[in-house]
Amino acid sequence: MNTERVGFIGLGNMGGRMTRCLVDAGINVLGFDPVVERAAAAGASAAASLADVMGYADVVMLSLPDSKVVESVVEGENGILAHCRRGQTVIDLSTAAASSTVRLHGLFAGKGVYYIDAGISGGAAAAEKGALTLMVGGDAQAIDAIAWAFKPIAAKVIAMGGSGSGHTTKLLNNFLNAVSLAATAEVMVAGKKAGLDMHCLLDVLNSSSGVNFATLNRFPKIVDGDYLEGGLTGKLMTKDVALYVDRVRELGVVSLNASGPLASFGLATSLGYGDVISNRVVDAIGDVSGGVRLYDKSN
C-alpha cells in the first residue's frame, strides 16, 4: 500500500490536472481550493483549511495565479507559514516573481522548511499526461529527495540553481512563448488577408527560419478551428510578460521586445478575450484587421 502523501493547494486548470496525475500514481493527496468541488474532481480528498493541508503532508505543492496570491496563502492569517513543520518541503509550481520567491524562501528556511520554486511548461495537454517540463530552484539535496513527487507530473526536471532560479527560468521561457504566439498570430492574419492557404503557409514556416513553437504546435490546430481551449489565458500571458519585464529590469537587462506581446495581449483583453486561452490573440488581431478569421466554417 502506497503511504506517500502530498498536500496540494490550488486545484484549478493546471493544479487539478497535476493532482489527478499524483492520485493516479497511487499517491494520497489532500487538496485545498476555494472551489471545494475541485478536490473531488481531481480525485483528491478535500481539506477544510490550509492548516489541515500542512498537518497532513511532508510535501506540499502550490499552483496559484501569481505572487500576490502565493504571498497571501503563505503569510496571511492562518496561512501555511504559521502551520508548517520543520523538515517539510513546500514546492511552488506557480508563475511568480523571483524576488518574492527568494524572500519567502528565507522565511521558510527560518522555520526549517525547504521552499522549492518549480516553474512548469507544457500547458494543460502536458499536465493531463504527466509530461510537464519542470525548471527547479532551491536546495539540491531537497530537490533530489522529492523526485518521487515530481515523477508523476513531469517528463523532464531540470535543476537550475538556487532559490528563484526556477521561477526566473519560467519567466524567460514564457516571454519567448508570448513573443512567438503574438508574432505568429499577426503573420497568419496577414497571410489570410493576402489570400494564402493557411496549411501551405504553415508548411513553409515550419520548413524555414520562421519556425517556432506556435507554428509547430498551435496554429496547425487553430487553422482548423481548434483553439486548444483550456490553456493559459490572455490575461495570464500579459501578467507573465509584465513579470518578465520586472525581472530583467532587476537584472539590469534592457527589454527591447516586450512591447509587442504586451500590446497584442492587451488588445485581446480589451476586446473580451482576456479570460479565454491566449491563442485567441489571433482573433483579436483579426478583429482590428477587418474581421479576419483563419478558419472558414463554410469549407
Secondary structure, DSSP 4 states (H G I P E B T S, - for coil): ----EEEEE--STTHHHHHHHHHHTT-EEEEE-SSTHHHHHTTPEEPSSHHHHHHH-SEEEE--SSHHHHHHHHHSTT-HHHH--TT-EEEE-S---HHHHHHHHHHHHTTT-EEEEEEEESHHHHHHHT-EEEEEES-HHHHHHTHHHHTTTEEEEEEEESTTHHHHHHHHHHHHHHHHHHHHHHHHHHHHHTT--HHHHHHHHHTSTT--HIIIIIHHHHTTT---TTS-BHHHHHHHHHHHHHHHHHHT---SSSHHHHHHHHHHHHTT-TTSBGGGHHHHHHHTTTS--SS-TT-
